[in-house]
Amino acid sequence: MINAPATVIFLACACVLPFMAHGTEYYVSNNGLDTNFGTTPEAPWQTLERVNAGPFAPGDRVLFSRGGMWRGKLVPYSGNKTAPIYYGAYGEGEKPLLLGSIEANRPEDWVDTGGNIWKTSGAVPLPCDVGNIIFDGEKTCGVKVWEAVDLDAEGEYWFDEAAHTVSLFSSENPARLHTDIECALRDHIIDQGGRSYVTYENLALKYGAAHGIGGGGTHHIVVRDCDFGYIGGGDQMGGDRTVRFGNGVEFWAGAHDCLVERCRLWEIYDAALTNQSNAPGTQQYNIIYRNNIIWNCEYSFEYWNRPEDSITHDIYFVNNTCVNAGQGWGHGQRPDPSGRQLCFYSNSAQVRDFVVRNNIFFEAKANALFLMGWTAEAVAELDLDHNCWYQETGDFVLLNDARYSMALFAAYQTATGKDVHSIAALPQFLDAAGGNFSLGKGSPCIDAGADTGIALDNAAPPAFHGTARDIGAIEFRE
């Protein structure tokens, strides 16, 4: 029914070949000046504002200094089919860090309003909603409340839409109680709406309260070897419609020929990865998510497309490692806490060739697979196989009207015809508690995957180290 290897290889080639065409290289460093030409590491630009101003031509490369940090929003330029625009890194050290937050670390950043309530002063510009507050290098997060009268516990905060201030319940000046206070703003860290032929590589995106990378109407986007942490939580609608949102990488509305590979995504309010739409006549196709490591997100992968005249085809979610869905910072604050590895909401679009293979799905608060409101024809086009599932308690599968626990895995396989070659077993990570999701010796995931035509795993060596592809993002090594 599906020739996955040929399709995957074709798209991989389509995404990689344009890199051969290079234009001008531009350098960005915290030690630079925006008045520089920016075309050498010795005379780099300094700010995101200068980068956003461009202009850039197809084939140009914008390189951020490793070890550097920038606050704000990156708005990319588009390339073309022979030469994408490239945003990446240069030098040595940690990946360049793009932050979507405002710092409030000084005592003068806070005003005592009495009753253990501290309000941000005029020294802290907050142009939009604050969807999360990250304290002390990610030791804890704030708890958002919707009314000022609800502030009655340490760490709770309220954003005043009219005054653009945050009020925080704190036993003393927050800047004296905490070593670092990051107020995550409701904005995409990379806002790529309408852009095409863009590559992002070796960047770290954190503390944005909308999406890490977001925007509708995109195509030929490559996201490779990037990190996404503590994303989402912003007020989506404003006013009385108190809905929070925020995904790691989202392809919204029409999107095609996109690739997300070898990324790490954690602590995302909604989905780590998603393509979704509710616009009439939308087409989403040729989108690949592969060899990514995802943990502590509400959903590892979310999909839905509607209405009936929309079309989804050739979507590939392969060789990803997904751990502890629903264990993130936002789970307990949600009005609708769930925790799902695959969250497939009501989908009325036409679907074909939707592939979910060679993935590890380890533990979820609610369901490893949640699928509701799909037609029988669409379900038939969902190719689930060669995955490793493990969920100790609860309904591991919720598929339309059918529920299955892990004890009923064989019954699920028989009744649905899905996951025929998949396993229900502990993947045996080397050190899951310590964040090492490599496979340990004796893991049932070793050599248990199918050939998907993927040449690299998350660590980027050749994929095969045994008789077959392993399940998950990281190949086992002795």
C-alpha positions, 0 to 999 in steps of 0.5 A: 500500500505504501512505498515509504522508503522511496518517498522518504529518500526522495524528500530527503534528497529534495531538502538536502540538494539545494544546500549546494548553492551558497550565497553570502555568509553573515555572522552574528555575535553578542560582541558585534555591532549592527553597523558592521558589514556582518560578512566576516566573523571579525566584524559580525552583527549583534542583534536579531533586529539587524538580522530581521532587517536583512535583506537576504537573497536565496543561498545566503547563510546567517550564522549565530555565534555558538555560546551566544544568546539573543532575546526576541523573535527571528523572522526569516527570509525565503529562499528558492528551490535551488538555494534556501536561506540558512540560519545556523551556527558558527564557532565552538561551544553551546548552540546559539540560544534564542530566548522568547522571554524578558528577564526580571532579575533585579529588585527594582523590577518588582514593586510590593503591592502588599499581601505578598503580591509583587508587581513588575515595574515599568523597568520590565517591558511586557508587550504581550501575555506572559504564558510561563515564568521560569525560575532559577534555571528551570528548577520551577515554573510559575502557575498562571491564574486568570484573576488577581483575586486567585493569587494565594500561593507561592509562585502563582502569577497573573498577567494584567492585559490592560496594564501589561504587568505581572503580579506574582505571589511571593513571600519576599521580593522575587528577585531576592528569592530567585537567582533568575526569573524569565517571563516567557512572552506569547510570541513565536520564537521563529515566526515563519508564516508564508516563508519557504525554502528555509533551513534552521540548524544547530539552534536552541529555542527556549522560553517562548509562550507561543510556538518555538517555530510557528506560522502558516502557509509554509513549504520546504522548511528544514529543522535539523539538530535544534533544541526546544525547551519550555515552550508555550503556555500563552493566552491564545485568544485574550479577553475572557477566552482563557485558552493556552497554547504553544507547540515546539514546531507547528506547520499550520494550514497549508504546508508541504515538503517539510522535514524535522530531524534529529531535534530534541524537544522537552517541556512543551505546553501542547505538542512537541511536533504538529501539523494541523489546520481548520481552513477549507481546502487545505493540503498538507503533504510530504512532511517528515518527522524523524529521529527526534527525541521528545520528553515531558511534553503534553503531546509528542505528536499532534495531528488534525485537519478539517473540513472534508475538502482538505487533504492530508497525505504522505506524513511520516513520523518515524524513528522518534523516541517519545517519553513521558507524555504529560509529565511536563510543567504545564500538565497540572495547570491545564484545564484539560490535562491528558498526556498523549504520545499520539494525539489525533483529534477529530479529522474530517480531511481526506487522508492517505499514506500516513506512516508511524513506524519505528518509534518508541512510545514510553509512558503517557499520563492518558493514552499512547494513541488517542484517535477520535472522529476519523472515518474508517477510510482514514483509519485504514490509511494510518500505517502503524507498525514496528513501534515499541509501546509501553504504558503500565496503566490506563487505556494505552489506546483510545481509538474511536469507540475502542479502548485497550490497555497494555494487557490487551495489546494482542487484542488491539493488533487483531481487532485493528490490523495495526502494529502487527510487527510492533512490540509492547515492552520496556525499551530499556533505556540506559538512564531515562531518569538522567535523560539518556534515552540510548538503548541498553544492551538487551533492549527489545528495540535493537534490530526490531525496526523496519527499513524506512530509507533513513540514513542517519539517527539522532547522533548522525552516524550511519543508521544500521549497527546490526541486522536491521534498523533499531526502533527509536531515534538512537541506534544501539552501540556496544 
